[in-house]
Amino acid sequence: MEEVVGFSRAVRVGSFIAVGGTAPVDADGKTVGIGDVFAQTTQCFEIIKAALEAAGSGIEDIVRTRVILTDIDQWKQAIEARKAYCVDARPVDTIMAVTRFVNPEWLVEIEVDAIVPD
């Protein structure tokens, strides 16, 4: 999607990395885990992990997460998936709800900020 739409998955400026809204899609752009917030959140973090590694960082270097849901009542499932990636880094976090995403199959998008370790 990045090349088609014209955006970057992650942008590194100095030692700071911003990763934009990451949707639960596979390499072909198909939604992963339809109807399953936990599976979708996990897929988002797998994409984020690869983007951070490509930028010289890693999951352990996340300093902020934003969990964006279409149904705020499903926040616990999203956080359970998030824990597997962020329990050691313990970043600050925001959880919020939106009406919908571009693809109605998406229940969650994740944004993160990270640093490149010295």
Beta strands, then each sheet from edge to edge (+ up, - down):
strand 1: 10-13
strand 2: 16-22
strand 3: 62-69
strand 4: 92-97
strand 5: 108-115
sheet 1: 1+ 2- 5+ 3- 4-
end
